[in-house]
Amino acid sequence: MQVNKTPFNSLSGKMIVTKEGKRLGFVKDITFETKSGELINLVVKDSTPYTRNLNLERTSSKELLIPFNAIIAVGDFVIVSEEDLI
């Protein structure tokens, strides 16, 4: 099985939207497990007011986190499943 690799610099700054088209913000950073390299969360910058309706985890500096397992696709946008965020 071949794994598609996407470098961080191609994700950084991309708009994050739900599959329904609701904008959530932009990718600021990624958190990951250092031992295994497993990706854990996307850190959101410039979050939209819509994110207040979601039960998202926050960093100690109040930045929103989107679980990496909520990502459906990466292209011009990072598309996430809203059902995985609630």
C-alpha positions as a LaTeX table, in Angstrom:
\begin{tabular}{lrrr}
\hline
Residue & $x$ (\AA) & $y$ (\AA) & $z$ (\AA) \\
\hline
Met1 & 0.00 & 0.00 & 0.00 \\
Gln2 & 1.49 & 3.32 & $-1.06$ \\
Val3 & 1.04 & 6.25 & 1.32 \\
Asn4 & 0.65 & 9.73 & $-0.16$ \\
Lys5 & 2.93 & 12.17 & 1.63 \\
Thr6 & 2.05 & 15.84 & 1.93 \\
Pro7 & 4.77 & 18.15 & 3.24 \\
Phe8 & 3.74 & 20.56 & 5.98 \\
Asn9 & 4.57 & 23.65 & 3.92 \\
Ser10 & 1.90 & 22.61 & 1.41 \\
Leu11 & $-0.71$ & 22.49 & 4.23 \\
Ser12 & 0.33 & 25.63 & 6.07 \\
Gly13 & $-2.00$ & 28.51 & 5.35 \\
Lys14 & $-4.68$ & 26.42 & 3.57 \\
Met15 & $-8.29$ & 27.22 & 4.36 \\
Ile16 & $-10.10$ & 24.61 & 6.46 \\
Val17 & $-13.71$ & 23.95 & 5.43 \\
Thr18 & $-16.34$ & 21.38 & 6.34 \\
Lys19 & $-17.64$ & 19.06 & 3.64 \\
Glu20 & $-20.79$ & 21.22 & 3.71 \\
Gly21 & $-18.66$ & 24.24 & 2.77 \\
Lys22 & $-18.56$ & 26.07 & 6.10 \\
Arg23 & $-15.26$ & 27.89 & 6.65 \\
Leu24 & $-13.44$ & 27.22 & 9.91 \\
Gly25 & $-10.13$ & 29.08 & 9.51 \\
Phe26 & $-6.64$ & 28.37 & 8.20 \\
Val27 & $-3.95$ & 25.81 & 9.04 \\
Lys28 & $-1.38$ & 27.39 & 11.34 \\
Asp29 & 0.47 & 24.31 & 12.56 \\
Ile30 & 0.24 & 20.56 & 13.15 \\
Thr31 & 0.69 & 18.65 & 16.39 \\
Phe32 & 2.10 & 15.13 & 16.34 \\
Glu33 & 3.40 & 12.36 & 18.57 \\
Thr34 & 7.19 & 12.64 & 18.50 \\
Lys35 & 7.90 & 8.95 & 19.10 \\
Ser36 & 5.61 & 7.51 & 16.43 \\
Gly37 & 5.22 & 10.51 & 14.12 \\
Glu38 & 1.43 & 10.12 & 14.30 \\
Leu39 & $-0.38$ & 13.32 & 13.36 \\
Ile40 & $-2.79$ & 14.44 & 16.07 \\
Asn41 & $-4.28$ & 17.88 & 15.38 \\
Leu42 & $-4.35$ & 20.84 & 13.04 \\
Val43 & $-3.89$ & 24.15 & 14.84 \\
Val44 & $-6.29$ & 26.77 & 13.46 \\
Lys45 & $-5.50$ & 30.45 & 12.90 \\
Asp46 & $-8.02$ & 33.17 & 12.05 \\
Ser47 & $-10.94$ & 30.99 & 13.16 \\
Thr48 & $-14.37$ & 32.00 & 11.94 \\
Pro49 & $-17.38$ & 32.70 & 14.19 \\
Tyr50 & $-18.85$ & 29.35 & 13.07 \\
Thr51 & $-16.24$ & 27.51 & 15.15 \\
Arg52 & $-18.03$ & 28.69 & 18.31 \\
Asn53 & $-20.81$ & 26.20 & 17.43 \\
Leu54 & $-18.33$ & 23.33 & 17.56 \\
Asn55 & $-16.91$ & 21.61 & 20.61 \\
Leu56 & $-13.25$ & 21.95 & 19.66 \\
Glu57 & $-10.31$ & 21.42 & 21.97 \\
Arg58 & $-8.00$ & 24.41 & 22.58 \\
Thr59 & $-4.30$ & 24.82 & 23.25 \\
Ser60 & $-3.05$ & 26.54 & 26.39 \\
Ser61 & $-2.85$ & 29.73 & 24.32 \\
Lys62 & $-6.54$ & 29.34 & 23.30 \\
Glu63 & $-5.87$ & 28.25 & 19.68 \\
Leu64 & $-8.43$ & 25.82 & 18.27 \\
Leu65 & $-7.45$ & 22.23 & 17.46 \\
Ile66 & $-9.04$ & 20.07 & 14.77 \\
Pro67 & $-8.44$ & 16.33 & 15.16 \\
Phe68 & $-6.41$ & 14.96 & 12.27 \\
Asn69 & $-8.81$ & 12.03 & 11.90 \\
Ala70 & $-11.55$ & 14.52 & 10.90 \\
Ile71 & $-9.70$ & 15.35 & 7.66 \\
Ile72 & $-11.44$ & 13.94 & 4.59 \\
Ala73 & $-9.30$ & 15.43 & 1.82 \\
Val74 & $-6.50$ & 17.89 & 1.12 \\
Gly75 & $-6.46$ & 19.88 & $-2.10$ \\
Asp76 & $-6.96$ & 23.60 & $-2.55$ \\
Phe77 & $-8.65$ & 23.40 & 0.87 \\
Val78 & $-8.40$ & 21.07 & 3.86 \\
Ile79 & $-11.83$ & 19.44 & 4.02 \\
Val80 & $-13.01$ & 18.06 & 7.34 \\
Ser81 & $-16.05$ & 16.12 & 8.50 \\
Glu82 & $-18.14$ & 18.27 & 10.83 \\
Glu83 & $-19.62$ & 15.12 & 12.40 \\
Asp84 & $-16.14$ & 14.24 & 13.67 \\
Leu85 & $-15.82$ & 17.66 & 15.32 \\
Ile86 & $-18.98$ & 17.62 & 17.43 \\
\hline
\end{tabular}
